[in-house]
Amino acid sequence: MRTVQRTLLSGALTGVLALTMGVGTAGASTADTGPDTATGATTVRTVDARSGDVITCKITTHLPHYSHHADNRHMVNVTADIKCSKSVAQLALRVGLYKNGTLYKQSGAKVNAGRNKVSQNAARRCVKRQKYTGYSVGVVTFPPGYTPHTKQVKHTSATVRIDACKKR
């Protein structure tokens, strides 16, 4: 599938982080574990060299789905989140929605400083009988003393076919 280069810019970030938005076969799964659930996740760990303390963070891209919320009708939506076992210095997350393997919508960057989680979504008008995939990419900045200090994380959802753009 096509890879799209995007630059994640945020005043809250120190510097410019170049992140790749793309969907590939690595990490993708075709198993469907139920509505609005992801198939797996990507996990990273870091260790404080002085105390041996460990922080684990997991990024999950949930399955794309038809959104039937009143303010979001006739939209296909994909959500993603990064959750860490403890608060970290900073979390940044961007989500992409792919339709038939081509980038259809990309979210802006969502940044949380001093927290243990961040969530973001991408949504665009639903087109029936199409295949949708979610992809998320983020950067975790761990507290001082942890190695590695920063880590890029990414995850791809399973591809789902949405046959009807209406509430079931």
Salt bridges, closest charged atoms under 4 A:
ASP36 OD1 - HIS65 ND1 3.38
ASP48 OD1 - ARG50 NE 3.41
ASP53 OD1 - LYS86 NZ 2.42
ASP81 OD2 - HIS62 NE2 2.87
ASP163 OD1 - ARG161 NE 2.50
